[in-house]
Amino acid sequence: MNIGLLGFGVVGRGVYDITAARDDMQVTKVICLEDITLPDAEVTRDFNKILTDDSIDTVVEAMGGLHPAYEFVRAAIEAGKNIVTSNKALVATFYDDLLPLAAEKGVAFRCTAAVGGGIGWLSELERVRRVQEISMVGGIMNGTCNYILDSMTRLGLDYGEALKQAQALGYAEANPSTDVDGIDTWHKLILSSNVAFGVSMEHESVPVCGISRISAEDIANFKANGLTCKLVSRGTQAEGKYTAYVQPTLFPQGALEAAVPTNFNLITLDGEYSGRQSLYGQGAGRYPTAYNVVEDCVSVLAGKSFYSPYGGKVSADNSVKLRYYVRGGDAWIDSVTAEKWGTASVTEPVAVNEIHAWLKNNPEAFIAAIAE
Ligand code: HSE
């Protein structure tokens, strides 16, 4: 396999290093905006050099961001090149465009590193769905948020310091608001639901709340009640109905999720025959993520394409009811409050879509669901 590598940052550099030690694939051209030289690959700023090079059969996209990644990937598919990418924003956003195009052109499209970094989550969904229906996917999918929440809870770090450390360790996205506002997890949930359920989830129907408004007061309240806060995604399907949402969630200290440290991810599926299974591992970072990119290249060599057939559009119905911790209330929150933890409220069960709609009008508030 001859690879044209787009991007030489955290992930791209890792892909170059891992493939350099292999006989079955080599990076022959690299797009990099910095002036570097590499022993075995041509470095260029000109994507056309990759596009028009017929010896390059596979494009590995590790640039991140939507543009020009989208234009480059689309052009590469049109030119008949396989795609391997770690870019969840790209795949989730342009799912309805890129997946049918790849199928039409008969090229492979793999993005295992887009969800769970070094965990083989999407490739496991591909395997599992051959034999059984998947009724639930979700869990801790963002290393940066987990690192921040874990540092605040276990080490008493303040939010800003924990975020700075996650950035220094290479976990955070270029714009960390993508992580802390839950958008990265949202992309990963949409992609996971699409693959697991064989659908294309309507983005607007999937509400998201991140952790950027969490305070030391919240962490103290959770500890006092034996709970640990994690940013969690959840997608379900049953009898043609779907749920999908991303929100901070409180787990009892004995729960698996509560024990997940630093940048690790814990992602779970529920299958018809297998029941619940969880995958746990490094959710971010150079070599774990690059490892899964190279796994995808091996899968392409083995003849694998995308993980599931492209499905039709569906919307999430989030009328399911949960109890919520809410800091920053109003008359409606008072009307559904069952108890108080300091100045914060704990509600009786309220619909997920209802409290997320309320949050949009109350952007200073912080909410966390209480896990059932
Ligand atoms: N920023 C992401 C995270 C990188 O923190 O999980 C891996 O997708």
Boltz pocket constraint, residues with backbone or C-beta under 6 A from the ligand:
constraints:
  - pocket:
      binder: B
      contacts: [[A, 86], [A, 113], [A, 114], [A, 116], [A, 117], [A, 141], [A, 142], [A, 143], [A, 144], [A, 145], [A, 170], [A, 171], [A, 172], [A, 173], [A, 179], [A, 184], [A, 283], [A, 284], [A, 285]]
      max_distance: 6.0
